[in-house]
Amino acid sequence: MSLAAQGIDTGDTAWLLAATALVLLMTPGLALFYGGMVRTKSVLNMLMMSFVSIALVTVVWLAAGYSLAFGDDIGGGLIGGLHHAGMASLGPGSVHGTVPTLLFATFQLTFAIITAALVSGAIADRTKFGAWLVFVPVWALLVYVPVAHWVWGPGGWVLDKLGALDFAGGLPVEITSGASGLALALVLGPRLGFKKDAMRPHNLPMVVLGAGLLWFGWFGFNAGSALGANGLAAAAFLNTLAAGCTGLLGWLFVEQKRDGHPTTLGAASGAVAGLVAITPSCGSVSLLGALVVGLAAGVVCSYAVGWKFRLNYDDSLDVVGVHLVGGVIGTLLIGVFAVREMTGGTEGLLYGGGLAQLGKQLVAVAAVGAYAFLVTYGIGKLIDRVMGFRADEEHEHTGLDLTVHAETAYDHGVLGHGAPVSASAVPSAQKVKTQA
């Protein structure tokens, strides 16, 4: 049977193949972004938490995750069925819209992967690697998969019943990862020396490289969500670029005004904040709306990252301040800036749509955020009780690279944060304290 007879459009398929590869690249990009932000003694552990998420989530997604997220609804808008468990009945001839279903499933898999990896940033420097290996698949099935069905699955209550809009993942990816990160940060408690010791990023060039790869991959993330090589994909692509730029500029403006110094870390973080916020709204707002969404995220998120010091929760790499807050901003502003030309009918408050859509977006944000936080907190507490979620104090002092992986990123140390070069040279916690 020919592709045309199957209903497959080769142009749409080619674009989605490229977009899928772009989104998968975001997870190694995130690994570099996070790896540069931690201290030298836990760089490899941070990279590993992202990379292992690729393998764990892929297995879970193929076994049951895709079917539960995108299978026909069996739970009143809450969950799909298991008809496609193990990718059953989905062969090369199966079609989703104008692309092969197997490609659509793989594209959606890359979203699930990076969402899990994002959570790791909130608990950097202090997590048992074995506990993380248990947490990721359980969390993917119990948290990410249901939310993905609510928002994108057939019959999901957020889109089909409530009528809230989310083009590329503000709810399932950004708000879910941010709320989950906050929950785990509370379960594990703050790092040793939190608010006392300097915990600055050890490698800012690595951070910027990671942010650049994230930005590059984000075009597949957002424009790929059009599921076709069309005008909507082009608009989402341009909105993504614009919001990343204004997010960067907004963050730098705040730093210059507040601190007197625009920083490299601020530029990278601002760009990511703008990209986070435009993720749900890139297919709903005009270019002007995208510029405002990115700017709002850059400004607000630059202040939000400081909340952890005031509220005494240790979100190590600002997952809450950037992804939760940025996701909320972008999702809510759909209710303000949505335009008919993008949505096909829905209009935001500024374009004569009233408060109705804003109210729908608010309900979706509150429900998804609460669900992700509560279920993740429960999973974290259970794992902590059964096997312990937090690394041993001595391991945390010495660094997880050497104590867990028997490796170091820098054999001779960087910026005064050197670590022993062999497992036999691991000092006791008391020696580390004395050296510090």
C-alpha positions as CSV (number, residue, x, y, z in Angstrom):
1,M,0.0,0.0,0.0
2,S,1.4,3.4,-0.9
3,L,1.9,6.2,1.6
4,A,-0.8,8.3,0.0
5,A,-3.3,5.4,0.3
6,Q,-2.4,5.1,4.0
7,G,-3.1,8.8,4.5
8,I,0.5,9.7,5.3
9,D,1.9,13.0,4.2
10,T,5.6,12.7,3.4
11,G,6.3,16.4,4.2
12,D,4.6,16.3,7.5
13,T,6.3,13.0,8.3
14,A,9.8,14.4,7.4
15,W,9.2,17.5,9.6
16,L,8.1,15.4,12.6
17,L,11.0,13.0,12.2
18,A,13.3,16.1,12.5
19,A,11.3,17.6,15.3
20,T,11.5,14.3,17.3
21,A,15.3,14.2,17.0
22,L,15.4,17.9,18.1
23,V,13.3,17.2,21.2
24,L,15.4,14.2,22.1
25,L,18.6,16.4,21.9
26,M,17.1,18.6,24.5
27,T,17.7,16.1,27.2
28,P,21.5,15.9,26.6
29,G,21.3,19.7,26.4
30,L,19.6,19.8,29.7
31,A,22.3,17.5,31.1
32,L,24.9,20.1,30.1
33,F,22.8,23.0,31.4
34,Y,22.4,21.3,34.8
35,G,25.9,19.9,34.8
36,G,27.4,23.3,34.5
37,M,25.2,24.7,37.3
38,V,26.3,22.2,40.0
39,R,29.7,22.0,41.8
40,T,32.5,20.0,40.4
41,K,32.0,17.1,42.7
42,S,28.6,16.1,41.3
43,V,28.8,17.0,37.6
44,L,28.7,13.4,36.3
45,N,25.9,12.4,38.7
46,M,23.9,15.3,37.3
47,L,24.6,14.2,33.7
48,M,23.7,10.6,34.6
49,M,20.3,11.6,36.1
50,S,19.3,13.1,32.8
51,F,20.8,10.4,30.5
52,V,19.3,7.5,32.5
53,S,15.9,9.1,32.3
54,I,16.0,8.5,28.5
55,A,16.3,4.8,29.0
56,L,13.9,4.4,31.9
57,V,11.1,6.5,30.4
58,T,11.4,4.9,27.0
59,V,10.9,1.4,28.4
60,V,7.9,2.5,30.5
61,W,6.4,4.5,27.6
62,L,6.6,1.6,25.2
63,A,5.3,-0.9,27.7
64,A,2.2,1.1,28.9
65,G,2.7,4.8,29.0
66,Y,1.7,5.7,25.4
67,S,-1.4,3.5,25.6
68,L,-2.5,5.1,28.9
69,A,-1.8,8.6,27.7
70,F,-3.1,8.5,24.1
71,G,-5.3,5.4,24.1
72,D,-9.1,5.8,23.9
73,D,-10.4,7.2,27.2
74,I,-11.8,4.7,29.7
75,G,-11.9,6.9,32.8
76,G,-14.2,9.9,32.3
77,G,-11.3,12.0,30.9
78,L,-8.8,10.8,33.4
79,I,-6.9,8.0,31.7
80,G,-6.7,5.9,28.5
81,G,-6.8,2.2,28.1
82,L,-4.2,-0.5,27.6
83,H,-5.3,-1.5,24.1
84,H,-1.9,-0.4,22.8
85,A,0.3,-1.7,25.7
86,G,3.6,-2.9,24.3
87,M,2.7,-0.8,21.2
88,A,0.3,-3.6,20.2
89,S,-1.6,-3.1,16.9
90,L,0.6,-0.2,15.9
91,G,2.5,-1.2,12.8
92,P,4.0,0.9,10.0
93,G,0.6,1.3,8.4
94,S,-1.0,2.8,11.4
95,V,-1.7,6.6,10.9
96,H,-2.2,9.5,13.3
97,G,-3.5,12.4,11.3
98,T,-1.1,12.6,8.4
99,V,1.9,10.9,10.1
100,P,2.7,7.3,11.1
101,T,1.4,6.6,14.6
102,L,4.7,5.1,15.6
103,L,6.3,8.4,14.8
104,F,3.7,10.3,16.8
105,A,4.2,8.0,19.7
106,T,8.0,8.5,19.6
107,F,7.6,12.3,19.4
108,Q,5.4,12.2,22.5
109,L,8.0,10.0,24.2
110,T,10.6,12.6,23.9
111,F,8.4,15.0,25.9
112,A,8.0,12.5,28.7
113,I,11.7,11.9,28.8
114,I,12.7,15.6,29.3
115,T,9.9,16.2,31.8
116,A,11.4,13.5,34.1
117,A,14.9,14.8,33.6
118,L,13.8,18.3,34.5
119,V,12.7,17.2,37.9
120,S,16.2,16.1,38.8
121,G,17.4,19.7,38.9
122,A,15.4,20.4,42.0
123,I,17.2,17.6,44.0
124,A,20.7,18.0,42.6
125,D,23.8,17.2,44.8
126,R,22.0,15.0,47.3
127,T,20.0,12.2,45.7
128,K,20.6,8.5,45.9
129,F,21.1,7.3,42.3
130,G,19.3,4.0,43.1
131,A,16.3,5.8,44.4
132,W,16.2,7.9,41.3
133,L,16.2,4.8,39.2
134,V,13.1,3.7,41.0
135,F,11.4,7.0,41.1
136,V,11.5,7.9,37.4
137,P,9.4,5.0,36.0
138,V,6.9,5.1,38.8
139,W,6.6,8.9,38.5
140,A,6.2,8.7,34.7
141,L,3.3,6.3,35.0
142,L,1.5,7.9,37.9
143,V,2.1,11.6,37.2
144,Y,3.2,12.4,33.7
145,V,1.0,9.9,31.8
146,P,-2.3,10.9,33.4
147,V,-1.6,14.6,32.9
148,A,-0.7,14.0,29.3
149,H,-4.0,12.2,28.8
150,W,-5.9,15.1,30.5
151,V,-4.4,17.6,28.1
152,W,-3.8,15.8,24.8
153,G,-5.4,12.4,25.0
154,P,-8.7,11.6,23.3
155,G,-11.5,12.6,25.7
156,G,-9.1,14.2,28.2
157,W,-10.9,16.5,30.6
158,V,-8.6,19.5,30.3
159,L,-8.9,20.0,26.5
160,D,-12.1,18.1,25.5
161,K,-14.3,18.9,28.6
162,L,-12.9,22.0,30.2
163,G,-11.7,23.7,27.0
164,A,-8.3,24.9,28.3
165,L,-5.6,25.3,25.7
166,D,-2.0,24.1,25.8
167,F,-0.2,23.8,22.5
168,A,3.1,22.2,23.4
169,G,3.2,21.2,27.1
170,G,2.9,24.0,29.6
171,L,0.8,21.8,31.8
172,P,2.2,18.2,31.2
173,V,5.9,19.3,31.0
174,E,6.6,22.7,32.7
175,I,4.0,22.9,35.5
176,T,4.2,19.1,36.2
177,S,8.0,19.1,36.4
178,G,8.1,22.3,38.5
179,A,5.4,21.1,41.0
180,S,7.1,17.7,41.2
181,G,10.5,19.2,41.7
182,L,9.1,21.3,44.6
183,A,7.6,18.2,46.2
184,L,10.8,16.2,46.0
185,A,12.9,19.2,47.3
186,L,10.6,19.2,50.4
187,V,10.9,15.4,50.8
188,L,14.7,15.4,50.6
189,G,15.3,18.6,52.5
190,P,18.0,21.2,51.7
191,R,21.6,20.4,50.8
192,L,24.3,20.5,53.5
193,G,25.4,24.1,53.8
194,F,22.3,25.5,52.1
195,K,22.2,29.3,52.6
196,K,25.7,29.1,54.2
197,D,28.1,27.7,51.7
198,A,28.8,29.1,48.2
199,M,27.0,26.8,45.7
200,R,27.7,28.7,42.5
201,P,27.7,27.1,39.0
202,H,31.2,25.6,38.3
203,N,31.2,25.9,34.5
204,L,29.3,28.8,32.9
205,P,30.4,28.0,29.3
206,M,28.8,24.5,29.8
207,V,25.6,26.2,31.1
208,V,25.5,28.4,28.0
209,L,26.2,25.5,25.7
210,G,23.4,23.5,27.4
211,A,21.0,26.5,27.1
212,G,21.9,26.8,23.4
213,L,21.1,23.2,22.7
214,L,17.8,23.5,24.6
215,W,16.9,26.5,22.6
216,F,17.7,24.7,19.4
217,G,15.7,21.6,20.4
218,W,12.8,23.8,21.5
219,F,11.9,24.6,17.9
220,G,11.1,20.9,17.5
221,F,9.3,20.9,20.8
222,N,7.0,23.8,19.9
223,A,6.8,23.9,16.1
224,G,6.8,20.1,16.0
225,S,3.6,20.1,18.0
226,A,1.7,21.3,14.9
227,L,2.3,17.7,13.7
228,G,2.8,19.1,10.2
229,A,4.9,21.2,7.9
230,N,2.4,24.1,7.8
231,G,1.7,27.7,8.7
232,L,0.9,26.9,12.3
233,A,4.3,25.3,12.7
234,A,5.9,28.4,11.2
235,A,4.1,30.7,13.6
236,A,5.0,28.6,16.6
237,F,8.6,28.5,15.4
238,L,8.8,32.3,15.2
239,N,6.9,32.8,18.5
240,T,9.4,30.4,20.2
241,L,12.4,32.5,18.9
242,A,10.8,35.8,19.9
243,A,9.9,34.7,23.4
244,G,13.3,33.3,24.1
245,C,14.8,36.6,23.1
246,T,12.5,38.8,25.3
247,G,12.9,36.4,28.2
248,L,16.7,36.8,28.0
249,L,16.4,40.6,27.8
250,G,13.9,40.7,30.6
251,W,16.1,38.7,33.0
252,L,19.1,40.8,32.2
253,F,17.2,44.0,32.8
254,V,16.2,42.8,36.3
255,E,19.8,41.8,37.1
256,Q,21.2,45.2,35.9
257,K,18.6,47.1,37.9
258,R,18.7,44.9,41.0
259,D,22.4,43.8,41.1
260,G,24.2,46.2,38.8
261,H,25.6,43.3,36.7
262,P,24.0,41.4,33.8
263,T,25.3,37.9,34.1
264,T,26.0,35.0,31.8
265,L,23.9,32.7,34.0
266,G,21.1,35.3,33.9
267,A,21.2,35.4,30.1
268,A,20.9,31.6,29.8
269,S,18.2,31.4,32.5
270,G,16.2,34.2,31.0
271,A,16.2,32.5,27.6
272,V,15.0,29.3,29.1
273,A,12.3,31.1,31.1
274,G,11.0,32.7,27.9
275,L,11.0,29.4,26.1
276,V,9.2,27.7,29.0
277,A,6.4,30.3,29.0
278,I,5.9,30.3,25.3
279,T,5.6,26.5,25.2
280,P,1.9,26.3,26.0
281,S,1.0,29.5,24.2
282,C,3.1,29.4,21.0
283,G,0.1,28.1,19.0
284,S,-2.4,30.5,20.5
285,V,-0.9,34.0,20.6
286,S,0.3,36.4,17.9
287,L,3.9,37.6,17.6
288,L,3.1,40.6,19.8
289,G,1.7,38.2,22.4
290,A,4.8,36.0,22.2
291,L,7.0,39.0,22.9
292,V,5.0,39.9,26.0
293,V,4.8,36.3,27.2
294,G,8.6,35.9,27.0
295,L,9.3,39.3,28.6
296,A,6.9,38.6,31.5
297,A,8.6,35.3,32.2
298,G,12.1,36.7,32.1
299,V,11.2,39.4,34.6
300,V,9.0,37.4,37.0
301,C,11.2,34.2,37.0
302,S,14.3,36.2,37.7
303,Y,12.6,37.2,41.0
304,A,11.0,33.9,41.6
305,V,14.3,32.0,41.8
306,G,15.0,33.8,45.1
307,W,11.9,32.5,46.8
308,K,13.7,29.3,47.9
309,F,15.9,31.4,50.3
310,R,12.9,33.2,51.8
311,L,10.7,30.1,52.1
312,N,13.5,27.7,53.0
313,Y,13.1,25.0,50.3
314,D,16.2,24.0,48.4
315,D,15.4,23.9,44.7
316,S,19.0,23.3,43.7
317,L,18.8,24.4,40.0
318,D,15.7,26.6,40.1
319,V,13.2,24.2,38.5
320,V,10.4,25.8,40.6
321,G,11.4,29.4,39.8
322,V,11.8,28.8,36.1
323,H,9.6,25.9,35.0
324,L,6.7,26.1,37.4
325,V,6.5,29.8,37.4
326,G,7.2,30.2,33.7
327,G,4.7,27.4,32.9
328,V,2.0,29.1,34.9
329,I,2.7,32.5,33.3
330,G,2.6,31.1,29.7
331,T,-0.5,29.0,30.4
332,L,-2.5,31.8,32.0
333,L,-1.6,34.4,29.4
334,I,-3.3,32.3,26.8
335,G,-6.5,33.6,28.4
336,V,-5.3,37.1,27.8
337,F,-3.5,37.1,24.4
338,A,-5.1,34.2,22.5
339,V,-6.1,35.3,18.9
340,R,-8.7,33.7,16.6
341,E,-6.2,33.4,13.8
342,M,-4.1,31.0,15.8
343,T,-6.7,29.1,17.8
344,G,-9.4,28.8,15.2
345,G,-12.0,30.5,17.3
346,T,-10.9,31.1,21.0
347,E,-10.0,34.7,21.9
348,G,-8.3,36.1,25.0
349,L,-9.3,38.9,27.2
350,L,-7.5,41.6,25.2
351,Y,-9.2,40.5,22.0
352,G,-12.8,40.5,23.2
353,G,-13.0,37.0,24.6
354,G,-13.8,38.1,28.1
355,L,-12.7,36.2,31.2
356,A,-14.0,32.8,30.3
357,Q,-10.8,31.4,28.7
358,L,-8.6,32.9,31.5
359,G,-10.8,31.1,34.0
360,K,-10.4,27.8,32.2
361,Q,-6.7,28.2,32.1
362,L,-6.6,28.9,35.8
363,V,-8.6,25.8,36.6
364,A,-6.2,23.6,34.5
365,V,-3.1,25.2,36.2
366,A,-4.4,24.6,39.7
367,A,-5.6,21.1,39.0
368,V,-2.4,19.9,37.3
369,G,-0.1,21.6,39.8
370,A,-1.9,20.2,42.8
371,Y,-2.1,16.7,41.3
372,A,1.6,16.6,40.4
373,F,2.7,18.0,43.7
374,L,0.6,15.7,45.9
375,V,1.3,12.4,44.0
376,T,5.0,13.2,43.6
377,Y,5.2,14.0,47.3
378,G,3.6,10.6,48.1
379,I,5.9,8.7,45.8
380,G,8.9,10.5,47.2
381,K,7.9,9.7,50.8
382,L,7.3,6.1,50.0
383,I,10.7,5.6,48.4
384,D,12.3,7.5,51.2
385,R,10.7,5.2,53.8
386,V,11.5,2.0,51.9
387,M,15.1,2.6,50.6
388,G,16.0,6.1,51.5
389,F,15.9,8.9,48.9
390,R,18.7,11.1,50.1
391,A,22.4,10.3,49.7
392,D,24.5,9.5,52.8
393,E,25.9,12.6,54.4
394,E,29.5,11.4,53.8
395,H,28.7,10.9,50.1
396,E,27.1,14.3,49.8
397,H,30.2,15.9,51.4
398,T,32.7,14.0,49.2
399,G,30.6,14.3,46.0
400,L,28.4,11.9,44.3
401,D,30.6,11.5,41.2
402,L,33.3,9.6,43.1
403,T,31.2,7.9,45.8
404,V,28.4,6.7,43.4
405,H,30.0,6.4,40.0
406,A,33.7,6.0,40.9
407,E,34.6,8.8,38.4
408,T,35.5,12.5,38.5
409,A,34.8,15.1,35.8
410,Y,38.0,16.9,36.6
411,D,40.9,14.9,37.9
412,H,42.8,17.9,39.1
413,G,39.9,20.0,40.3
414,V,38.3,23.2,39.0
415,L,37.9,26.5,40.8
416,G,39.1,25.1,44.1
417,H,36.5,22.3,44.2
418,G,38.8,19.5,43.5
419,A,38.0,15.9,44.4
420,P,40.2,12.8,44.9
421,V,41.0,11.0,41.7
422,S,40.4,7.4,42.9
423,A,37.9,5.6,45.0
424,S,40.7,4.6,47.4
425,A,41.4,8.2,48.1
426,V,37.9,9.1,49.3
427,P,38.3,11.1,52.6
428,S,36.0,10.7,55.5
429,A,33.2,13.1,56.1
430,Q,35.2,14.6,58.9
431,K,38.3,15.3,56.7
432,V,36.1,16.9,54.1
433,K,34.6,19.1,56.7
434,T,38.1,20.1,57.9
435,Q,39.2,20.8,54.3
436,A,36.1,22.8,53.6
